[in-house]
Amino acid sequence: MKSMVAGEVSYEEAINPIRRAVAELYKLTRTRKKSCEYDGYELHCSVACSSPQPDYQLSEEGLRYHKERGRKPIDVLLMLAFQLGYSSAKTDADKEIDFYQRAISLADDKLTLKKV
């Protein structure tokens, strides 16, 4: 296995081993459907600012956009899994940061009150 240093590994480099493993472990056949209905979660705003939401990416227009860039539907699904995993972790981190910021603010308020 290789070590991943932030910013030094492209998405394609990171996801290609997973793509190869899926191809090795599964016999996938592409259906003729031109789109896929999505009823899952939205991407975190930090991801969505540079990438459309999953429902668009899996729409006919979104899949056509990806196809024009050489991406197969399986690539889109793997990318969405990656983006949703990041979104979930980012949401959890934001909640934790918010908790500590509120705790620091409360502690700071108490210190300010004692000085008066």
LOMARTOR-583659 format. One record per residue (C-alpha): residue in three letters; chain; z, x, y; residue number from 0. Coordinates in nm, 2 decimals, m for minus. Each point is the difference from the previous one (the first is absolute). Layout:
# LOMARTOR-583659
+-----+----+--------+--------+--------+-----+
:  aa : ch :     zz :     xx :     yy :   i :
+-----+----+--------+--------+--------+-----+
: ALA :  A :      Z :      X :      Y : NUM :
...
+-----+----+--------+--------+--------+-----+
This chain:
# LOMARTOR-583659
+-----+----+--------+--------+--------+-----+
:  aa : ch :     zz :     xx :     yy :   i :
+-----+----+--------+--------+--------+-----+
: MET :  A :   0.00 :   0.00 :   0.00 :   0 :
: LYS :  A :  m0.06 :   0.10 :   0.36 :   1 :
: SER :  A :   0.24 :  m0.02 :   0.29 :   2 :
: MET :  A :  m0.11 :  m0.22 :   0.29 :   3 :
: VAL :  A :   0.06 :   0.12 :   0.35 :   4 :
: ALA :  A :  m0.02 :  m0.27 :   0.27 :   5 :
: GLY :  A :  m0.33 :   0.01 :   0.18 :   6 :
: GLU :  A :  m0.16 :   0.26 :  m0.23 :   7 :
: VAL :  A :  m0.13 :  m0.24 :  m0.28 :   8 :
: SER :  A :  m0.26 :  m0.26 :   0.07 :   9 :
: TYR :  A :   0.03 :  m0.35 :  m0.14 :  10 :
: GLU :  A :  m0.29 :   0.07 :  m0.23 :  11 :
: GLU :  A :   0.16 :   0.31 :  m0.14 :  12 :
: ALA :  A :   0.33 :  m0.18 :  m0.06 :  13 :
: ILE :  A :  m0.15 :  m0.31 :  m0.16 :  14 :
: ASN :  A :  m0.28 :   0.17 :  m0.22 :  15 :
: PRO :  A :   0.24 :   0.10 :  m0.28 :  16 :
: ILE :  A :   0.13 :  m0.36 :  m0.02 :  17 :
: ARG :  A :  m0.36 :  m0.13 :   0.00 :  18 :
: ARG :  A :  m0.09 :   0.24 :  m0.29 :  19 :
: ALA :  A :   0.32 :  m0.11 :  m0.19 :  20 :
: VAL :  A :  m0.10 :  m0.36 :   0.04 :  21 :
: ALA :  A :  m0.35 :   0.07 :  m0.13 :  22 :
: GLU :  A :   0.14 :   0.20 :  m0.29 :  23 :
: LEU :  A :   0.26 :  m0.26 :  m0.10 :  24 :
: TYR :  A :  m0.19 :  m0.32 :   0.07 :  25 :
: LYS :  A :  m0.35 :  m0.14 :  m0.07 :  26 :
: LEU :  A :  m0.07 :  m0.18 :   0.32 :  27 :
: THR :  A :  m0.30 :  m0.23 :   0.05 :  28 :
: ARG :  A :  m0.10 :  m0.12 :   0.35 :  29 :
: THR :  A :  m0.04 :  m0.37 :   0.03 :  30 :
: ARG :  A :  m0.28 :  m0.15 :   0.21 :  31 :
: LYS :  A :   0.24 :  m0.15 :   0.26 :  32 :
: LYS :  A :  m0.07 :   0.12 :   0.35 :  33 :
: SER :  A :   0.36 :  m0.05 :   0.13 :  34 :
: CYS :  A :   0.35 :  m0.06 :  m0.12 :  35 :
: GLU :  A :   0.26 :  m0.23 :   0.14 :  36 :
: TYR :  A :   0.32 :   0.18 :   0.10 :  37 :
: ASP :  A :   0.33 :  m0.17 :   0.04 :  38 :
: GLY :  A :   0.23 :   0.30 :   0.01 :  39 :
: TYR :  A :   0.18 :   0.19 :   0.27 :  40 :
: GLU :  A :  m0.13 :   0.13 :   0.33 :  41 :
: LEU :  A :  m0.02 :   0.37 :   0.08 :  42 :
: HIS :  A :   0.27 :   0.15 :   0.23 :  43 :
: CYS :  A :  m0.12 :   0.03 :   0.36 :  44 :
: SER :  A :  m0.01 :   0.38 :  m0.02 :  45 :
: VAL :  A :  m0.27 :  m0.04 :  m0.28 :  46 :
: ALA :  A :  m0.17 :  m0.30 :   0.14 :  47 :
: CYS :  A :  m0.08 :   0.17 :   0.33 :  48 :
: SER :  A :  m0.26 :   0.21 :  m0.18 :  49 :
: SER :  A :  m0.09 :  m0.22 :  m0.30 :  50 :
: PRO :  A :  m0.07 :  m0.37 :  m0.03 :  51 :
: GLN :  A :   0.24 :  m0.23 :  m0.19 :  52 :
: PRO :  A :  m0.06 :  m0.04 :  m0.37 :  53 :
: ASP :  A :  m0.14 :  m0.35 :   0.02 :  54 :
: TYR :  A :  m0.29 :   0.14 :   0.22 :  55 :
: GLN :  A :  m0.05 :   0.31 :  m0.21 :  56 :
: LEU :  A :  m0.04 :  m0.22 :  m0.31 :  57 :
: SER :  A :  m0.23 :  m0.25 :   0.17 :  58 :
: GLU :  A :  m0.38 :   0.02 :  m0.04 :  59 :
: GLU :  A :  m0.04 :   0.16 :   0.33 :  60 :
: GLY :  A :   0.28 :   0.25 :  m0.06 :  61 :
: LEU :  A :  m0.13 :   0.10 :  m0.34 :  62 :
: ARG :  A :  m0.35 :   0.04 :   0.14 :  63 :
: TYR :  A :   0.15 :   0.23 :   0.27 :  64 :
: HIS :  A :   0.16 :   0.21 :  m0.27 :  65 :
: LYS :  A :  m0.31 :   0.01 :  m0.21 :  66 :
: GLU :  A :  m0.20 :   0.13 :   0.30 :  67 :
: ARG :  A :   0.25 :   0.29 :   0.00 :  68 :
: GLY :  A :  m0.04 :   0.07 :  m0.37 :  69 :
: ARG :  A :   0.32 :  m0.17 :  m0.11 :  70 :
: LYS :  A :   0.01 :  m0.22 :  m0.31 :  71 :
: PRO :  A :   0.23 :  m0.31 :  m0.02 :  72 :
: ILE :  A :   0.24 :   0.20 :  m0.23 :  73 :
: ASP :  A :   0.03 :   0.26 :   0.28 :  74 :
: VAL :  A :   0.09 :  m0.28 :   0.25 :  75 :
: LEU :  A :   0.26 :  m0.13 :  m0.24 :  76 :
: LEU :  A :   0.15 :   0.34 :  m0.05 :  77 :
: MET :  A :   0.00 :   0.06 :   0.38 :  78 :
: LEU :  A :   0.17 :  m0.33 :   0.06 :  79 :
: ALA :  A :   0.27 :   0.08 :  m0.26 :  80 :
: PHE :  A :   0.06 :   0.33 :   0.18 :  81 :
: GLN :  A :   0.01 :  m0.17 :   0.34 :  82 :
: LEU :  A :   0.23 :  m0.27 :  m0.12 :  83 :
: GLY :  A :   0.23 :   0.26 :  m0.16 :  84 :
: TYR :  A :   0.01 :   0.19 :   0.33 :  85 :
: SER :  A :   0.06 :  m0.33 :   0.19 :  86 :
: SER :  A :   0.29 :  m0.09 :  m0.22 :  87 :
: ALA :  A :   0.16 :   0.34 :   0.04 :  88 :
: LYS :  A :  m0.06 :  m0.01 :   0.38 :  89 :
: THR :  A :   0.15 :  m0.34 :   0.03 :  90 :
: ASP :  A :   0.31 :   0.11 :  m0.19 :  91 :
: ALA :  A :   0.03 :   0.32 :   0.22 :  92 :
: ASP :  A :  m0.04 :  m0.21 :   0.31 :  93 :
: LYS :  A :   0.29 :  m0.23 :  m0.11 :  94 :
: GLU :  A :   0.22 :   0.31 :  m0.07 :  95 :
: ILE :  A :  m0.08 :   0.16 :   0.33 :  96 :
: ASP :  A :   0.07 :  m0.33 :   0.18 :  97 :
: PHE :  A :   0.34 :  m0.02 :  m0.18 :  98 :
: TYR :  A :   0.10 :   0.35 :   0.11 :  99 :
: GLN :  A :  m0.13 :  m0.06 :   0.36 : 100 :
: ARG :  A :   0.22 :  m0.31 :   0.02 : 101 :
: ALA :  A :   0.30 :   0.19 :  m0.14 : 102 :
: ILE :  A :  m0.05 :   0.28 :   0.25 : 103 :
: SER :  A :  m0.03 :  m0.25 :   0.28 : 104 :
: LEU :  A :   0.32 :  m0.17 :  m0.10 : 105 :
: ALA :  A :   0.18 :   0.33 :  m0.03 : 106 :
: ASP :  A :  m0.13 :   0.10 :   0.34 : 107 :
: ASP :  A :   0.11 :  m0.33 :   0.16 : 108 :
: LYS :  A :   0.35 :   0.05 :  m0.14 : 109 :
: LEU :  A :   0.01 :   0.36 :   0.14 : 110 :
: THR :  A :  m0.12 :  m0.13 :   0.34 : 111 :
: LEU :  A :   0.27 :  m0.27 :   0.00 : 112 :
: LYS :  A :   0.28 :   0.25 :  m0.07 : 113 :
: LYS :  A :  m0.10 :   0.22 :   0.29 : 114 :
: VAL :  A :   0.03 :  m0.28 :   0.26 : 115 :
+-----+----+--------+--------+--------+-----+
